[in-house]
Amino acid sequence: RTIRALHPALLRSGDGHIVITGSTAGHIVYETGGSYTAAKHAEHALAATLRLELAGEPIRVTEIAPGMVKTEEFSLNRLGNKDAAEKVYEGVAEPLTAEDIAEAIKWSVTLPSHVNIDSLVIRPVAQAANHKIHRVK
C-alpha cells in the first residue's frame, strides 16, 4: 500500500528509488526460522516483482539483504529474552552494525540514476552462510 501510494510521486521525480531491507533469510531457509524466512522471502519476491512491474519507469528497486547484524532490539524482539539474544552473537568477533547497513543503503541510492543494485547480500566476514558462523569462543 505504501509503495502504491508513493508511486505517482516517485514517477514524477524522474529518479525514484525503492529500497527494501530484507535479510539473507529471504534467500536461504533454516530450521526454526519458518515464519521469519517466509516473511523475508516475501520481501525478496516483492523486490523482484516490482522490478518487473516498473520496467521502463524511472524508478530503481534495490533489495538490501543483511546477514548477522547486531543491534540492541533485533534479536531481543525476535527471541524474547536477553540471554537468547546475546547467544546469537556469542563468539562472533565483528557482527555487522546498523551503521554498516545504512552505509550500503546510502551507497546504492547515491549511484547514478541509470545504475540499479538489484540485490545486495551483506554478511560479516565471520558468517560464510546463514548456518556457518565462525566463533572465536
C-alpha positions as CSV (number, residue, x, y, z in Angstrom):
1,R,0.0,0.0,0.0
2,T,2.8,2.4,0.8
3,I,4.6,1.8,-2.5
4,R,1.3,2.1,-4.4
5,A,0.6,5.4,-2.6
6,L,4.1,6.8,-3.3
7,H,4.3,5.5,-6.9
8,P,3.0,8.8,-8.5
9,A,5.5,10.9,-6.6
10,L,8.3,8.5,-7.4
11,L,7.3,8.6,-11.1
12,R,7.1,12.4,-11.2
13,S,10.5,12.7,-9.6
14,G,12.1,11.2,-12.6
15,D,14.6,9.5,-10.3
16,G,12.7,7.3,-7.8
17,H,14.2,4.6,-5.7
18,I,12.5,1.9,-3.6
19,V,14.8,0.2,-1.1
20,I,13.6,-2.9,0.6
21,T,15.6,-4.1,3.6
22,G,15.2,-7.8,3.8
23,S,17.6,-10.5,5.0
24,T,19.7,-13.3,3.9
25,A,16.8,-15.4,5.3
26,G,14.9,-14.3,2.3
27,H,17.3,-16.2,0.1
28,I,18.0,-19.4,2.2
29,V,15.8,-21.1,4.7
30,Y,16.9,-22.6,8.0
31,E,15.5,-24.7,10.8
32,T,13.3,-22.9,13.4
33,G,13.0,-20.0,11.0
34,G,9.7,-20.8,9.2
35,S,7.8,-17.6,9.9
36,Y,10.8,-15.3,9.7
37,T,12.2,-16.8,6.5
38,A,8.7,-16.8,4.9
39,A,8.3,-13.1,5.6
40,K,11.8,-12.4,4.2
41,H,11.2,-14.5,1.1
42,A,8.1,-12.4,0.5
43,E,10.2,-9.2,0.6
44,H,12.7,-10.7,-1.8
45,A,9.8,-11.6,-4.2
46,L,8.3,-8.1,-3.8
47,A,11.5,-6.5,-4.9
48,A,11.8,-8.8,-7.9
49,T,8.1,-8.3,-8.9
50,L,8.4,-4.5,-8.6
51,R,11.4,-4.5,-10.9
52,L,9.3,-6.3,-13.5
53,E,6.2,-4.1,-13.0
54,L,8.2,-0.8,-13.0
55,A,10.4,-1.7,-16.0
56,G,10.6,1.4,-18.3
57,E,9.8,3.8,-15.4
58,P,12.5,6.0,-13.8
59,I,12.3,4.0,-10.6
60,R,15.0,1.8,-9.2
61,V,14.3,-1.1,-6.9
62,T,17.0,-2.3,-4.5
63,E,16.9,-5.2,-2.0
64,I,19.4,-5.0,0.8
65,A,19.8,-8.4,2.4
66,P,21.9,-8.3,5.5
67,G,23.2,-11.4,7.4
68,M,24.2,-11.1,11.0
69,V,23.6,-7.6,12.2
70,K,24.0,-6.9,16.0
71,T,21.6,-4.3,17.3
72,E,20.0,-3.9,20.7
73,E,16.5,-4.7,19.5
74,F,16.5,-7.2,16.7
75,S,17.4,-10.5,18.5
76,L,15.7,-9.4,21.7
77,N,12.4,-8.8,19.9
78,R,12.8,-11.9,17.8
79,L,13.8,-14.3,20.6
80,G,12.0,-12.7,23.5
81,N,14.8,-12.7,26.1
82,K,18.2,-11.1,26.6
83,D,20.1,-14.4,27.2
84,A,18.9,-15.9,24.0
85,A,19.6,-12.7,22.1
86,E,23.2,-12.5,23.4
87,K,23.8,-16.1,22.4
88,V,23.2,-15.3,18.8
89,Y,26.3,-13.1,18.7
90,E,28.4,-15.1,21.2
91,G,32.0,-15.5,20.0
92,V,31.5,-13.6,16.8
93,A,34.3,-11.1,16.6
94,E,32.6,-8.5,14.5
95,P,29.0,-8.9,13.5
96,L,27.6,-6.2,11.2
97,T,26.2,-3.0,12.7
98,A,23.2,-0.9,11.8
99,E,25.7,1.7,10.5
100,D,27.2,-0.8,8.1
101,I,23.8,-1.4,6.6
102,A,23.0,2.3,6.5
103,E,26.2,2.9,4.6
104,A,25.3,0.2,2.0
105,I,21.9,1.8,1.5
106,K,23.5,5.2,1.2
107,W,25.9,3.9,-1.5
108,S,23.1,2.2,-3.5
109,V,20.9,5.3,-3.6
110,T,23.7,7.7,-4.5
111,L,24.8,5.8,-7.6
112,P,23.9,7.4,-10.9
113,S,20.2,7.0,-11.7
114,H,20.9,4.6,-14.6
115,V,22.6,2.2,-12.1
116,N,20.4,-0.2,-10.1
117,I,21.7,-2.6,-7.4
118,D,19.1,-5.4,-7.7
119,S,20.1,-7.3,-4.6
120,L,23.0,-6.7,-2.2
121,V,23.8,-9.5,0.3
122,I,25.9,-8.3,3.2
123,R,27.5,-10.5,5.8
124,P,30.2,-10.1,8.3
125,V,33.4,-11.9,7.5
126,A,32.7,-14.4,10.2
127,Q,29.4,-15.5,8.5
128,A,30.1,-17.7,5.5
129,A,26.4,-18.7,5.2
130,N,23.3,-18.4,7.4
131,H,24.2,-21.7,9.1
132,K,28.0,-21.3,9.0
133,I,29.4,-18.8,11.5
134,H,33.0,-18.7,12.8
135,R,33.0,-18.2,16.5
136,V,36.2,-17.4,18.5
137,K,34.9,-18.8,21.7
